[in-house]
């Protein structure tokens, strides 16, 4: 899966969860580098901000929903992201984020 957006915009990635009964751990990595690991938990709902990515993550096991939102895109956010819930035993999703420039330049003859 891939998502794209313009610099300064927000972009969201959503997924339906299956066979997840609680959120004991959430981890986010970018290009195979760990960015975020949550504290251990036994909640059915997790909502957190990841300042480094200017992103918000919301997981609701009761509604079987997952939403990852980049609040303000910048060039350094482009890459491949892997989101993992509850270690390797439950849910894992990977997506690529592409950043578009709002402006383009074309050559014109004088």
Residue, then its C-alpha position, 0 to 999 in steps of 0.5 A: x500500500x502507498x500514500x502520497x500527499x503534498x508538503x504541509x498537508x495531512x495524510x491518513x492511513x487506515x486499516x481494519x483490525x482482525x483478531x486483535x483483542x487488546x493493544x499490549x504494544x505498538x511499534x512504528x519503524x521507518x525504513x527499518x529503523x525503530x521510531x516509536x515503541x509504546x509502553x506495555x498496556x492491556x487496553x482495547x484503545x490506544x491513542x498517541x502522538x509521535x512527535x518525531x513524525x508529527x503523527x497521531x496513531x489511534x487504535x480501537x479494538x472494540x471498533x476494529x479500527x486503526x488510523x495513522x495520521x501524519x499531521x503535517x507532511x515534510x520531505x524527511x517523512x518520505x519512506x516505508x513505514x511498518x506498524x506493528x501491534x502486539x509484537x509479531x503475533x497479532x497485526x502488522x502493516x507496511x505502507x510507503x509514503x511519498x511526498x509531492x512538491x506543490x510547485x513545479x518548474x518548466x522551461x520557457x523560451x525567452 
